[in-house]
């Protein structure tokens, strides 16, 4: 197997993983926000921590989307 074919396999696997990770993070972000709303009567501190976790998950997803875009652009150049 040539290096070019092996790299194509890596790129394709990464594309699939990036899609999965982005979707998975989105699901967690929504769940964190839902639980933050539910827990307010118990503790506004916990609710805020969950909202912060959701925001960080959204930030991680944004970075993964940038990686996905860069991967797409690298395919177009080669």
N, C-alpha and C positions, 0 to 999 in steps of 0.2 A: 504494500500500500504506500502510495507516495505521500509526502508531507502535505501536498495540496489537498488531497482527498481527506486525509486525517483532519486537517484544519477545517475543512467544510463540515465534517461530522461534528467537530467541537462547536462551530458556529451555530449549527442547526440545533444541537442539544441546548446550547446557551439560550437561543431564541425561545425554545419551548419552556425552559426553566424561568426565564425572565417573565414571560406571560403568566406562568403559574404563580410565581412569587408576588407579582403585582396584584393579581386577583386575590390571592390568599391574604395579603396585607390589607386589602380593602375590606375583606370580610372581618378581619380582626379589628380594624379601625371602627367599623360600624358597631361591632359588638361592645367594644370599650365605651363608645359614646352612649349606647343603650343602657349599659350598666351604670354609667356615670349618672344618667337621669334617674335611674331606679334607686340609687344609693344616697341621693341628696338628703332625704329625711334622716338617714342614719348618720351620715358624716359628709359635710361639705368638703372637708380635706380629702377624703378618699375620692369623692366625685371629681375634685380638681386633679388629683393624681391620675385618675383614669382618663380624663380629658387630655392631660399632658401626654400620656402614653399614646392616645389616639393621634394627637398632633405629630408625635415623633414617628409613628407608623406611616402617616401621610407623607412626612418628609422622606422617609426611607423609600417609599413607593415612588416619589418624584425622582430620586436618584436612580432607582431601577429603570424608570422610564427614559431617563437620559442615557443610561447604558444601552437600553434597547434601541434608541435612536442612533447612537454611535455605531452599534452593531449593524444596523440597516445601512448606514452611510458607508461603512467599511465594505459591505457586500457590493454596493454600487460602484465603488472605486476599483474593485478587483474583478 
